[in-house]
Amino acid sequence: MEKWLGSLKTKNPQEGFELAITLAQKGVQYTQPSEKIRKKLRPKYSTNAKSLIAASQVIAINFQTVAAANNYWKKT
């Protein structure tokens, strides 16, 4: 496995949200390593409301994790 995640620390909430999206994408890549299969499946889930809501939920959970790791970007 490629090492790509050095830290959950980000400069601000925007970067944190982008990291949450990346975490979700990487989760899919680790779960289904075949790019060919992922591309084949994409048209099915990209137009399915339940699939899109589920993806949004994963991103939201990841964002909660990143926000907590960053102490919710509180200034000390």
C-alpha positions as CSV (number, residue, x, y, z in Angstrom):
1,M,0.0,0.0,0.0
2,E,1.1,3.5,-0.9
3,K,1.8,5.7,2.1
4,W,0.0,9.0,1.3
5,L,-1.5,10.3,4.6
6,G,1.0,12.0,6.7
7,S,-1.4,13.7,9.1
8,L,-5.0,14.6,9.7
9,K,-3.9,18.2,10.6
10,T,-5.0,20.9,8.1
11,K,-4.7,24.6,8.1
12,N,-8.4,25.4,8.0
13,P,-11.9,23.8,7.6
14,Q,-11.8,24.0,3.8
15,E,-8.6,21.9,3.7
16,G,-10.2,19.6,6.3
17,F,-13.2,19.0,4.1
18,E,-11.1,18.4,1.1
19,L,-9.1,15.8,3.1
20,A,-12.4,14.2,4.1
21,I,-13.3,13.8,0.5
22,T,-9.9,12.3,-0.3
23,L,-10.3,9.9,2.6
24,A,-13.6,8.7,1.1
25,Q,-12.0,8.3,-2.3
26,K,-9.1,6.4,-1.0
27,G,-11.4,4.2,0.9
28,V,-13.2,3.2,-2.3
29,Q,-9.8,2.6,-4.0
30,Y,-8.6,0.3,-1.2
31,T,-11.9,-1.5,-1.2
32,Q,-12.0,-1.9,-5.0
33,P,-8.4,-1.6,-6.3
34,S,-9.4,-2.2,-10.0
35,E,-9.8,1.2,-11.7
36,K,-11.5,-0.6,-14.6
37,I,-14.2,-2.0,-12.3
38,R,-14.7,1.4,-10.5
39,K,-15.2,3.1,-13.8
40,K,-17.6,0.5,-14.9
41,L,-19.7,0.9,-11.7
42,R,-19.5,4.7,-11.6
43,P,-22.5,5.3,-14.0
44,K,-24.7,3.2,-11.8
45,Y,-24.0,4.9,-8.5
46,S,-23.5,8.4,-9.8
47,T,-27.2,8.6,-10.7
48,N,-28.5,6.8,-7.7
49,A,-29.8,9.1,-4.9
50,K,-29.2,6.5,-2.2
51,S,-25.7,6.0,-3.3
52,L,-25.0,9.7,-3.4
53,I,-26.4,10.2,0.1
54,A,-24.3,7.3,1.4
55,A,-21.2,8.9,-0.1
56,S,-22.1,12.2,1.5
57,Q,-22.5,10.4,4.9
58,V,-19.0,8.9,4.6
59,I,-17.5,12.3,3.8
60,A,-19.4,13.8,6.7
61,I,-18.0,11.2,9.1
62,N,-14.5,11.7,7.8
63,F,-14.9,15.5,8.2
64,Q,-15.9,15.0,11.9
65,T,-12.8,12.9,12.4
66,V,-10.6,15.5,10.7
67,A,-12.2,18.4,12.6
68,A,-11.7,16.6,15.9
69,A,-8.0,16.0,15.0
70,N,-7.7,19.7,14.4
71,N,-9.4,20.6,17.6
72,Y,-12.1,22.1,15.4
73,W,-9.6,24.8,14.3
74,K,-9.8,26.6,17.6
75,K,-7.3,29.3,18.1
76,T,-5.2,28.9,21.3
